[in-house]
Amino acid sequence: MNDEREVVVLRYGHRPGRDDRMTTHVGLTARALGADRVVVPDNAGQSAETVRDITDRFGGPFEVELRGDQKAIVRDFDGVVVHLTMYGERIQDVEGEIREAVGLDDDTARPRDLLVVVGGEKVPWELYERADFNVGVTNQPHSEVAGLAVFLDRLFAGAELDREWTHADRRVMPEATGKTVVDVDEEGPSGNPGTESTDG
Ligand SMILES: C[S@@+](CC[C@H](N)C(=O)[O-])C[C@H]1O[C@@H](n2cnc3c(N)ncnc32)[C@H](O)[C@@H]1O
């Protein structure tokens, strides 16, 4: 979410067909909630395309990468590695330590990159060992998308909800009722929409 520190989400493992929607949603959630990049396995091309398409339309910056070497990415990552798992330490107990480790709690601290790993199928034991933090968002089984959303919100302490998007073609107007999407090109200099349309 800033220029100095990269927050990368790694989708570890993907079963084509069965995991398509989940992998797409990991990417969309990473983008919407403040990560800079998502890495998905190279057999998840359709999910990568969908996330790129949303970024083209609704803005960025956000990168999507397809890679086949998940193990090596984790092993060689030059920064802090967080693995989200129901078996991990409670997020409420370690969130402060993680923010500190990446320099988010103190403006004078050196920013460090962060890799957030979420699984699909069973993840290898080396991941638990390599991770600097194994983190549980509750110690109950649920979903990688839910775990990622809560983790990112705790990491950024809610600041991600106010982020600005650049190079968007369209923008949703928040409103109590209705569904209004404006064409960004037609917004006036004050940011007022020039044209309004609804998507149904
Ligand atoms: C549906 S789970 C499958 C877990 C798989 N059966 C295993 O034993 O590793 C998929 C992913 O969701 C995430 N997840 C599920 N429950 C979680 C929790 N309570 N806290 C954090 N992450 C969780 C983990 O990243 C996990 O790899």
The ligand as a MOL file (V3000), in Angstrom:
LIG
                    3D

  0  0  0     0  0            999 V3000
M  V30 BEGIN CTAB
M  V30 COUNTS 27 29 0 0 0
M  V30 BEGIN ATOM
M  V30 1 C -9.9130 -24.5690 3.5050 0
M  V30 2 S -8.3320 -24.5110 4.2450 0 CHG=1
M  V30 3 C -7.6630 -26.1080 3.8790 0
M  V30 4 C -6.6550 -26.5440 4.8730 0
M  V30 5 C -6.0990 -27.9550 4.5560 0
M  V30 6 N -7.1350 -28.9240 4.7230 0
M  V30 7 C -4.9340 -28.2210 5.4410 0
M  V30 8 O -5.0260 -29.0640 6.3050 0
M  V30 9 O -3.9240 -27.5360 5.2810 0 CHG=-1
M  V30 10 C -7.4700 -23.5170 3.0880 0
M  V30 11 C -6.6800 -22.4050 3.6850 0
M  V30 12 O -7.5270 -21.5320 4.4110 0
M  V30 13 C -6.7610 -20.8390 5.3790 0
M  V30 14 N -7.4440 -20.9570 6.6810 0
M  V30 15 C -8.4550 -21.7840 6.9860 0
M  V30 16 N -8.8270 -21.6130 8.2620 0
M  V30 17 C -8.0420 -20.6410 8.7770 0
M  V30 18 C -7.9290 -20.0140 10.0490 0
M  V30 19 N -8.7120 -20.3360 11.0590 0
M  V30 20 N -6.9870 -19.0620 10.2180 0
M  V30 21 C -6.1770 -18.7140 9.2010 0
M  V30 22 N -6.2410 -19.2640 7.9740 0
M  V30 23 C -7.1530 -20.2180 7.7690 0
M  V30 24 C -5.3710 -21.4580 5.3830 0
M  V30 25 O -4.4700 -20.6290 4.6760 0
M  V30 26 C -5.5950 -22.7800 4.6690 0
M  V30 27 O -4.4360 -23.2340 4.0300 0
M  V30 END ATOM
M  V30 BEGIN BOND
M  V30 1 1 1 2
M  V30 2 1 2 3
M  V30 3 1 2 10
M  V30 4 1 3 4
M  V30 5 1 4 5
M  V30 6 1 5 6
M  V30 7 1 5 7
M  V30 8 2 7 8
M  V30 9 1 7 9
M  V30 10 1 10 11
M  V30 11 1 11 12
M  V30 12 1 11 26
M  V30 13 1 12 13
M  V30 14 1 13 14
M  V30 15 1 13 24
M  V30 16 1 14 15
M  V30 17 1 14 23
M  V30 18 2 15 16
M  V30 19 1 16 17
M  V30 20 1 17 18
M  V30 21 2 17 23
M  V30 22 1 18 19
M  V30 23 2 18 20
M  V30 24 1 20 21
M  V30 25 2 21 22
M  V30 26 1 22 23
M  V30 27 1 24 25
M  V30 28 1 24 26
M  V30 29 1 26 27
M  V30 END BOND
M  V30 END CTAB
M  END
